[in-house]
Amino acid sequence: MNYLSNANLRAVLTILVARAGGDVYVTNDEIYEAMMPSSGLVEHLVVDSVAGGIYVSVRDSYSSESGGRSDRGEAVG
């Protein structure tokens, strides 16, 4: 699965918000930055099929800002 339908995206967001404790605050600035990054890099929401589910990640400037490793243990950034 390389694409999330609106229904699938809502389901994934519901799961992620629940994992984060039930509430996630996102500012308007963060939304606008994600839609039109000032870095000039295009943000890529990547959806990979894995055994038993999907793996969702963001690549490019968000990843390079965060550094570290993904939940799958891969280097990020």
C-alpha positions as a Python dict, from the first residue, in 0.01 Angstrom:
ca = {
    (1, 'M'): (0, 0, 0),
    (2, 'N'): (169, 321, -114),
    (3, 'Y'): (-135, 545, -71),
    (4, 'L'): (-375, 611, 214),
    (5, 'S'): (-736, 685, 129),
    (6, 'N'): (-908, 952, 338),
    (7, 'A'): (-1070, 681, 551),
    (8, 'N'): (-738, 500, 602),
    (9, 'L'): (-560, 828, 682),
    (10, 'R'): (-822, 915, 945),
    (11, 'A'): (-781, 569, 1097),
    (12, 'V'): (-400, 606, 1110),
    (13, 'L'): (-432, 954, 1266),
    (14, 'T'): (-675, 816, 1525),
    (15, 'I'): (-425, 545, 1620),
    (16, 'L'): (-133, 791, 1638),
    (17, 'V'): (-325, 1043, 1848),
    (18, 'A'): (-438, 766, 2083),
    (19, 'R'): (-75, 647, 2117),
    (20, 'A'): (27, 1004, 2200),
    (21, 'G'): (-214, 1009, 2494),
    (22, 'G'): (-535, 1113, 2319),
    (23, 'D'): (-451, 1476, 2245),
    (24, 'V'): (-211, 1634, 1998),
    (25, 'Y'): (-187, 2010, 1956),
    (26, 'V'): (-75, 2133, 1615),
    (27, 'T'): (-31, 2505, 1558),
    (28, 'N'): (-141, 2683, 1242),
    (29, 'D'): (226, 2763, 1178),
    (30, 'E'): (314, 2392, 1186),
    (31, 'I'): (31, 2312, 945),
    (32, 'Y'): (136, 2586, 703),
    (33, 'E'): (503, 2481, 728),
    (34, 'A'): (405, 2120, 647),
    (35, 'M'): (198, 2235, 349),
    (36, 'M'): (451, 2487, 216),
    (37, 'P'): (793, 2426, 377),
    (38, 'S'): (1016, 2730, 403),
    (39, 'S'): (1313, 2497, 355),
    (40, 'G'): (1209, 2453, -6),
    (41, 'L'): (1219, 2075, 36),
    (42, 'V'): (904, 1885, -44),
    (43, 'E'): (775, 1673, 241),
    (44, 'H'): (701, 1315, 143),
    (45, 'L'): (458, 1105, 341),
    (46, 'V'): (581, 754, 273),
    (47, 'V'): (356, 454, 328),
    (48, 'D'): (519, 112, 319),
    (49, 'S'): (344, -222, 348),
    (50, 'V'): (495, -443, 615),
    (51, 'A'): (395, -778, 757),
    (52, 'G'): (72, -723, 948),
    (53, 'G'): (25, -354, 869),
    (54, 'I'): (182, -39, 732),
    (55, 'Y'): (478, 181, 821),
    (56, 'V'): (423, 555, 779),
    (57, 'S'): (714, 799, 774),
    (58, 'V'): (797, 1152, 666),
    (59, 'R'): (1107, 1201, 457),
    (60, 'D'): (1316, 1507, 369),
    (61, 'S'): (1332, 1822, 582),
    (62, 'Y'): (1129, 1693, 879),
    (63, 'S'): (1349, 1385, 898),
    (64, 'S'): (1670, 1583, 865),
    (65, 'E'): (1561, 1820, 1143),
    (66, 'S'): (1471, 1540, 1383),
    (67, 'G'): (1780, 1323, 1336),
    (68, 'G'): (1806, 999, 1529),
    (69, 'R'): (1642, 673, 1433),
    (70, 'S'): (1298, 563, 1323),
    (71, 'D'): (1087, 314, 1517),
    (72, 'R'): (1217, 47, 1278),
    (73, 'G'): (1574, 124, 1384),
    (74, 'E'): (1673, 287, 1056),
    (75, 'A'): (1884, 600, 1046),
    (76, 'V'): (1678, 913, 991),
    (77, 'G'): (1817, 1226, 829),
}
